[in-house]
Amino acid sequence: MIKRLFDITAATTAMVALTPVYAFVGYKVKKNLGSPVLFRQTRPGRYGEPFEMVKFRTMIDAHDEQGNALPDSERLTDFGRFLRKTSLDELPGLWNVVKGDMSLVGPRPLLVKYLPYYTEEENKRHDIRPGLTGLAQVSGRNALTWEDKLALDVEYVEKQNLLLDMKIILRTVYKVFQGSDVLEAAPQGPLDVYREKLNER
């Protein structure tokens, strides 16, 4: 209850205070990447229930001769990389927090297609609302292995408290300004592909 009240108060205050930033980033996204300004994708939330996560768009629409979308690395522009490095692309997620889909702090919501690939222990990450930032994000972000990242998610679920949340939020701000541990993709590749390869061994 206290965590939810904190989420609503902090997210609402941040959205109001950052209104000029929303307007400026939205304008730059439309100018550099086109419409739509927002990227929407279904992600698993608490108990694995799907919700629509929103972010600022970071990639252009580009397709090959057969009409298939080009790889993310070819559609991600320098401007998109800047948005990701500074986490400005995550700002619309504050609305997900206000709605109750997400929390400010918690395991990051990953792809729906990953759901069958978690171990029983790792699946505990879905016992709480996913977060805009989390213990894994301030402990290495994409530089972590999947095993380390998911273990940190479960550790947060088991230890969560308001003081820990405040520490993670402060460390997130520091990481963003430092610009560290930001990679375009997880070093082991997508979780489903990685776990399928492990199963083949």
N, C-alpha and C positions, 0 to 999 in steps of 0.2 A: 504493500500500500504506500509506504514512504517512498520507495523507488519510483513507483508510477507517478506520484505527486511531483517528485523531483523532475522526472522526465518531462511532464507536461509543462511545468513552470519554466524550466530551463530552455526547452525547445521553443516554446511560444515567445519567450523573451528574446532568444537569439534570432528568430525569424523576423521579429519587428525591428530589432537593432540592425540586422543585416539587409534590410529592404533595398538600400541603394546598391549593395553588392549583388543581390539577386538580379536587379534591373540591368546592371552593367554587364554581368556575366551572360545573362540571357541575350542581351543585344549582341555581344561579341560571338556567342555561339551561333546565332542566326546569320551573322555576317560572314563568319569563317567556315561554318559547316553546313549552313542551310537549315531548313525546317524538317522535322519538328525539333524544337529546342530541347525538349525533355526525352530521355531514354526511359522506356518502361519495360519491365521484365518481371515475369512471375517467378517468385522465389519461395522456398519453404520457410514458414515462420514457426511460431510456438507449436509444439506437437506435430510439426511437419505440415501444418495447414498452409495452403498457398495464399500469397498476397501479392499485390502489384507494387514492386519497388520502383521508385522514381529517382533519376539522377540527371544531371546535365549531360547532354550528348557530347561524346568525345571523338567520334569517328565519322568520316564521310561515307556516303553511299557510293560504292564502287563495285562493279561486277565484271566478270570475264565475258568472253564472246558468247558463252552458253547461258549467260544470265545469272550465274552463281556468284554470290558475294565473295569478294577477295578476302584473303586472310586478314585477321585483325591488324597484324603488323604493317600491312600495306594500306589500311584504311585509317590508321591512327596518325594524325598530323602532329606537327610540333606544338600547335596550340592545344590539341587534345592531351598530349603528354604533359604540358604545363598544368592543365586542369587536374590531371590525375596526381601529379607530383605534389601539388599544393592542396589536394583533396577538395578543391572548389567544386568538383563535379558531384560531391556527396551532399552539398547543401540542401537540395530538394528533399533529401531523406528526412530532414527535420519534420516534414509534414507526415511522413510515415510514423514518426515517434508520437506526434500529437494524436494521430488517429488510433494509436495502440497496436499497430502492426509491428513496430520495432521499439527498442529502448535506445537510450544514448550509448549505453555500454552493454555488450553481450557478444556472443559468437557471431561473426559476420555471416549473413545469409548467403549461402552458396547456391549452386544450380540445382534445379529439381532433379535433373538426370543423375546427380550424385547420390541420391537417397539410398539406392540399393547397395552402395559400396562402402557404407560405414560399418564398423564393427558395432556390436551391442554396446560396448563402452563408449565409443565415439558418438553414438546416436543420442547420448545424454545431452549433447549440445542443443538439442531441440526441446529440452524440458523447460526452457525459458524463452522469452522474446529475443530475437536476434538484435544485434546492436550496430550502430553507425561505426563504432570502434570497439576494440576488445583487447583482452590480454595478449592474444597472438599478434595483434597489429602493433603493439608497443614493444614487442619482444623480438622483432625481426621482420614483420610484415611478410612480403612475398619471398624473402630470402630464406624462410624456414622450409624444412621438409614438410610433407603432408602429415607425417606421423607426429612431428613436433607441434605443428600448428593445431591439429585436432586434439592433442593431449592438453595443450594450453586452454583450448575452449572448454574441455571437460573440467579442468582445474578451476576455471573461473566459475562454472556452474556450481561447483561444490563449495567454493569459498566466498561467493558473492556477498558484498555488503556495501553500504554507502561510502565508507571511507576508501575502500578499494576502487570504487567507481570514480571518486574524485581524483585519486592518484593516476588512474588510467587516462582520464580526460586531460589532466595536466601533462602527462607524458606524451599524449597524442599531439597536443599543441606544440610541444617541443620538437617532436619528430617531424611534424609538418613544416615548421620553420627551418629545421635542420636539413630537410629534404633527403633523409637517409632511408635505406632499406626499401627503396621503391624500384621494383622491376616491372616490366611490361607483362610478364607471365611467370607463373610458378616454375621454379627450376626443374621440377619433375614432370611438368606438363599437366594436362587435365586429370583430375582424380580418377575418373572412370577408366581412362586409357592406362593410367599408371597401375591401377589395381588389377585390371585385366591382364597386363603384362606379368604382374607378380603371380597371378593364378596360373599362368601358362608355364611357369618354371617348375 
